[in-house]
């Protein structure tokens, strides 16, 4: 029995899933043949002296995605773990030092306009139900209306909500604080919430014990009403502004994105089919009008 065959049996004894074993076997078979030309057993020194550059050449030459490269490295690490622990023919794993390429982070998925309205209605209905209904409604109204960061809302103090209905965001990067004018709906929601407060705590949003709301508590509120994470909610509010023809520069100013950076466009902006269709129709309208 070859080491390769023994490794497959070993994974089965370790209760690896059938799909994992099949996937690892395929990935390792391809790389072993590339490195040694065969699946037959090699001398211990051959396994230890594997050239990482030869592996990377294989990855690049076959146009493998970062996920495929990472999977093949993981499979080879498992094979070498078998050679070390089970067969005891070598003492080191050359694949431990190989770099798994970073996988591209998925874009936060912006919700549709219809889903946005459903969530806002759900939060509104919760105002008078539950101990923290007013607070949760005010929180969700802010998050659904403007693309602020979770930490920015968490760090808001009462004094940061001005008489003119402006939220003053403390810029942690050392820049000047930015001001976000509140909509009538935001002002109503925040004012109603503050009217329920009989304390003098400095934080705008507090826990039942009067402490500043924790990041985890805010996550729970967002998930309760929207079923998504704060990044997706930030993407949703930014995309809704874009859907209604708000200039990108203005959206960046509201959300605190650097005007010279493309982080907003690359990560948060979701141009859906409605926006694309509207752009195409507007283009054709202008074209026909120019004839």
Secondary structure, 3 states (H helix, E strand, C coil): CCHHHHHHHHHHHCCCCHHHHHHHHHHHHHHHHHHHCCCCCCCHHHHHCCCHHHHHHHHHHCCCCHHHHHHHHHHHHHHHHHHHHHCCCCCCCHHHHCCCCCCCCCCCCCCCHHHHHHHHHHHHHHHHCCCCHHHHHHHHHHHHHCCCCHHHHHCCEHHHECCCCEEEECCCCCCCCEEEECCHHHHHHHHHHHHCCCCCCCECCECCCCCECCHHHHHHHHHHHHCCCHHHHHHHHHHHHHHCCCCHHHHHHHHCCCCCCCHHHHHHCCCCHHHHHHHHHHHHHHHHHCC
